[in-house]
Amino acid sequence: MGRMKPKMRLDFALFDVFYADGKLKSNRKVPLNDMDGLNDEYRIRTVIEAQDAVIAERSGKSRAPIKSIKRVKLKKRIAG
């Protein structure tokens, strides 16, 4: 008997983050329990800025301010 594929778990949402200096960081993860609604941009921006602060502390390089945030739509894979 074949093995069943694991179900996709969605514990987080993915976002593309555009910075004021023109850089783009794709697929930034924001836990769903940190989001009040699906498009609560203030909450999402706060979480990503906190992630950026941790990254900046570890690397010693700060990031430019966030210009905009866009949610990434998940694509379903087609078996074939």
C-alpha positions, 0 to 999 in steps of 0.5 A: 500500500502506498504511503500517504503524503503529509497534509500541508500545514499553514502555521505561518503566512509568507510576505514579500518585503520591499525596503526603502533602499530598493531591496526585496526580501521574499517569503518572510514568515509571519506566524498566523497567531501573530496576525489578528486578521488576514490583512492586518498590515500594522501587526505584520509590519511590527513582526517583520520589523522585530525579525529585522532587529534580531537579524541586524543585531546578529549581523551588525548591519541594519536594514532600511525602513520597510516601504511596503509589504505584499502577501505571497499567494501559495501555489499548489503543486501538481503531481506529475 
